[in-house]
Amino acid sequence: MLFAQITDLHVRAAGDRLGGRVDTGAFLERAVARLNGLDPRPDFVLVTGDLVDGGDPDEYARLRELLAPLAMPVRLALGNHDDREAFRAGFPDLDYWNAGEPFVQYALDLDGSRVLVLDTLDQGKSTGALCERRLDWLAARLAEDRTTPTVVAMHHPPIPVGIPGMDRLRLLEGAERLEALVAGAPNVERVIAGHLHRGVTVRFAGTVLDVLPGAAHQVAYDAEGRAPLSLTFEPPMLQLHRLVPGAGLVSHRLTVESFDAYPFGGG
């Protein structure tokens, strides 16, 4: 099993730049090209939320266009910039989640592993939420299998990570029960998230919480919270997750920009 993760695409309508500066569509085009050029190619790509910037139908139409060249399947999760109804209308053909359910949550049963994708969107808010219904779904999925290596994927990190401006916008409702559920499932290899637009790794509930930087812009690092939240053009990233015999889930973080390589003799 090898899958790629990208996050926080913030796609806008064609020609519309985020903040008047960030051409998020162009950044996604570069990420798609990089993913298609990987060898080996991932089995699929998981996008952990903030698919678009304003939750508008024209943004989801643009997102479809930009993702279409991907050479592998894509699986989508929702973030606080998304809109469930506009997403459903823009992707009526998706069959990996139950369209009859109010939340976009689903299990991916892979070759020797599982990915459980959560919907932390709290419509109209920047903070995240997992209500009892969503957490009951997770509890049922975890109870189905206590041995297969499992990844829990979500948009909002469930704990503070030392960036005050973003910590206020983390998962709030349901965070304590989520932690208890993950702690009770020893086969959860990793919890992966986005939202922060920064790379963060921290222990969580007996496993590891791994937060990936965005596919376009990042949030400026400010550990004291003294300045207003601001964006920076630090390099966009993607991440590869792979089960390695004898090691478990191993994750490699790559810049979207590729660089020349040269051979060297030595260890």
Secondary structure, DSSP 8 states (H G I E B T S, - for coil): -EEEEE----B-STT--BTTTB-HHHHHHHHHHHHHT-SS--SEEEEES--BSS--HHHHHHHHHHHTT-SS-EEEE--TT--HHHHHHH-TT--SS-TTSSS--EEEE-SS-EEEE---B-TT-SSEE--HHHHHHHHHHHHH-SSS-EEEE-SS-SS--S-HHHHTTSEEETHHHHHHHHHT-TTEEEEEE-SSSS-EEEEETTEEEEE---SS-EE---SS--S---EE----EEEEEEEETTTEEEEEEEESS-------S--
